[in-house]
Amino acid sequence: MKGTSAKKWLLGAGCLGLFLAAGLVVLIALAFLVFPAGRTDQASAIATAREWGRLAEIPATASILTTEALGSSFTREFTITFRDTPGNIRTWIASSPGPASATRSVDDSGWTLYEYPAGGGAAFAEIRVSPEGDVVRIRTFWS
């Protein structure tokens, strides 16, 4: 009898463990469906990057080259790249509270880097402007 009771208990515990593991897999799958990485629409990504990057409206004359969203329900990163005339980009930077208050530096490839405190609870924000002054890369993240 003792052996039979132990087998029933182990069988029950095994089923419970299997049930809990399956439930965890379903929860993780739902989290990725609710917070999909890389499936954020362009307007939402730009709006969030603007808030976190403390940026003015992207110039109407700009052409969006790429919008990338990475992360999960626990982290989120946006990289937006656009092209415009150097004059429009200088005006945009001057009217953006984040980069306008930043100290500029130039990296080894000639891109101008603006690093400054992020807004909206984000952990990081930076703007890079191409050596020609006609491409901007916005990168910001929260975790």
URHUPE-V927483 format. One line per field, one symbol per residue. ss: DSSP state (2 for helix, 1 for strand, 0 for the rest). phi: phi as a letter, one per 30 degrees, with the letter a starting at -180 (. if undefined). burial: # if it has 24 or more other ideal C-beta (glycine too) atoms within 12 Angstrom, else .. Layout:
BEGIN
ss = ???
phi = ???
burial = ???
END
This chain:
BEGIN
ss = 02222222222222222222222222222222220000000222222222222000000000111111111000011111111002222222220022220011110000011110000000011111100000111111110
phi = .dddddddddddddddddddddddddddddddddbddicddddddddddddddhcdededddcdcbbbbbkbdcbabbbcbbbadeddddddddccedddcdddbcddcjddcccaddciidcaaabbcdedicbcbcbbbba
burial = .......................................#....##.#########.##..#.#..###.#....#########...##..##..####..#........####.#.###.#.#######...#########.
END
